[in-house]
Amino acid sequence: MSKLCGLNVVQLREELQKRSLVTSGKKEVLVARLREALIDEGKNPDEFKFDGADEDNEISTGTFTTA
């Protein structure tokens, strides 16, 4: 689990998308938008923990093949 300040841009956009909110903008804008959404939901953005966010922090590598 991760707090709002620990989310990366991809994770912020995923959380905003779950709430049907605009996902464009710089990280600071995304954080502010998600913070407001959490407040509107009656949650404390400074204490809210996002499920599964820590697993997404690892970089996955893929294998590319050419035809």
Summary of the structure (lengths in Angstrom):
residues: 67
radius of gyration: 14.0
end to end distance: 40.0
largest distance: 52.2
contacts: 139
relative contact order: 0.24
helix: 45%
strand: 6%
